Every structure is written in structure tokens, then in C-alpha cells.
Amino acid sequence: DDELVARTAVEHLLELGHRRIAYVGMLNDASLSLAPPRARARGYRDTLRDAGIEQDPDLELEGGFTLEGGTSA
């Protein structure tokens, strides 16, 4: 469950006191037509919203599904 995994990760970081939490994943329109990237982004954004944290586009980074992409982001 990609949405639940993203939500769980963000909730964990929030419990540790973090408030500026980045999302590294697939963000372009083509990838967001695929279920996993769309669900992960939704879980990330919804969890921030539920915690009263405004979404910051500067903290959403394109990293694709590769180690190189994540490292670059």
C-alpha cells in the first residue's frame, strides 16, 4: 500500500519533531498517471495537511525510482 507507506514514514518523522519533510520520488505528469507514484505523493501531502503543515513545493524533488535520481535530488 504505497499511500500507507508514505503516510507512515511522514508520521514517524513528525513524531520525531521534524516539520520540514521532503518528498523524493516521481513528480512529472507522466509518472503521476501510474498508481504507485501518485499514491506515495498523496500519502505524503495528505499527512502533512492533516498535521497542519503547509505543502512546500521546494521540498518535493524529482528522484524517479533510481539510486542515482534519489542521490541527485
C-alpha positions in Angstrom: 0.0 0.0 0.0 2.1 2.9 -1.3 -0.1 5.6 0.2 0.1 4.0 3.7 3.8 3.6 3.4 4.3 7.3 2.6 1.9 8.2 5.4 3.7 6.0 7.9 7.1 7.4 7.0 5.9 11.1 7.3 4.1 10.4 10.6 7.3 8.8 12.0 9.3 11.9 11.1 6.6 14.2 12.6 6.7 12.2 15.8 10.4 12.8 15.9 9.7 16.5 15.8 10.5 17.2 12.1 8.4 19.8 10.3 10.3 20.3 7.1 10.0 16.9 5.4 11.0 16.4 1.8 9.4 14.1 -0.7 11.8 12.5 -3.2 10.0 10.5 -5.9 8.4 10.7 -9.3 6.7 14.0 -9.8 6.3 14.6 -13.5 2.8 14.3 -15.0 3.5 11.1 -16.9 4.7 9.3 -13.7 1.8 10.6 -11.7 -0.5 8.7 -14.0 1.0 5.5 -12.5 -0.6 4.3 -9.3 2.5 3.9 -7.0 4.0 7.4 -7.5 0.5 9.0 -7.3 -0.3 7.1 -4.1 3.0 7.9 -2.5 2.7 11.6 -3.2 -0.9 11.7 -2.0 0.1 9.9 1.3 2.9 12.5 1.8 0.8 15.5 1.1 -2.3 14.3 3.0 -0.2 13.5 6.1 1.4 17.0 6.1 -2.0 18.6 5.6 -3.5 16.5 8.4 -0.7 17.7 10.7 -1.4 21.3 9.8 1.8 21.7 7.8 1.6 23.7 4.6 2.9 21.9 1.5 6.2 23.4 0.3 6.9 22.7 -3.4 10.6 23.3 -2.8 10.6 20.2 -0.7 9.2 18.0 -3.4 12.0 16.7 -5.5 12.1 14.6 -8.7 14.1 11.5 -8.0 12.4 8.8 -10.0 12.9 5.2 -8.9 16.7 5.0 -9.1 19.5 5.4 -6.6 21.1 8.0 -8.9 17.9 10.0 -9.0 17.5 10.0 -5.3 21.1 10.9 -4.8 20.8 13.8 -7.3 17.6 15.1 -5.6 
